Amino acid sequence: MEVVRHHFASSFTNPSSNPLRRTSENRTKVTLIGLPSLFSPTSRRSSRPHSHRAEPTLVRGALVGEEEEVKQAKEMAAARKRWESLVREQKVKVLTPKEAGYAIQLSYKTLLDVRPSAEYKKASVKGSTWIPIFDVDDAIDIGSLSKKITNFVMGGWWSGSLTLTYDKNFILKVEEKIPKDTDLIVICQKGLRSLAACEQLYSAGYNNLFWVQGGLDAAEEEDFQREGSQPFKLAGIGGISEFLGWTDQQRAVAAKEGWGYRLVFTGRLLGLVLLGDALFLGAQRLGPLLEGLRSH
């Protein structure tokens, strides 16, 4: 562990090895629409997250206001500085997925999975405790529907990203299941939400925290015992890009699996092309038919 500590302490003196920088470079875009201001400095001062919600300004029902984007960017930048401080001061220790797997097997440390249900159902670590810090927004009120439409238009149709809502009772739920003196390993899919959870947990009095750098996206199948139908790396993808096999995670799997894996997605692409052609030809024939019916 001393070697691990030395590696993480030195990582912030070398920008290219900074764990937060590597995480941000490899992550997909995270859209925080209508969520609490989780990344503001005040979240550090209290174990209970505040209820302020940053409402987006919609332009023609689709675009997020420029002021809101600037505000979120500033809050995220401030959050990264606080997270770097937590890691640099070793208030939160950093583990690779492989190291986390060893820690669970050899020292029986507790693994807390903070991913939303959509990702957790696809793949989870056997024996982990699941308490999502964000989960899928199932509300059907006007405000929630506008956020879902915005998320869909801004790329959700392609990436499969869902509108998430912050669980204001996250800390209370953790406290009900996990004592504060527990050696607690926190993980998510890419590493950002779990680090946000670590900040809140530290503020709430959890002092033995370990963050899994890169999350399950960086894990190999042999690192953990898996439950679920999907490999760990594929639990966070979705949408049209997943259907066609055009995600970075699927390309990595295809490189290992070979042509058999790629042919599945090639068949899907050809199927979409044929379906589009059939709909186009059908529309061409339907037009004259409708005109004939109108003339009679």
Secondary structure, DSSP 8 states (H G I E B T S, - for coil): -HHHHHHHHHTTTSGGG-HHHHHHHHS------S-B-TTSGGGGT-SS----B----EETTTEE-HHHHHHHHHHHHHHHHHHHHHHHTTSEEEE-HHHHHHHHHHH--EEEE---HHHHTT-EETT-EE--SEEE----SHHHHHHHHHHIIIIIHHH----EEE-TTHHHHHHHHS-TTS-EEEE-SSSHHHHHHHHHHHHTT--SEEEETTGGGG--GGGS-EESSS-GGGTT--HHHHHHT-SHHHHHHHHHH-HHHHHHHHHHHHHHHHHHHHHHHHHHHHHHHHHHHHH-
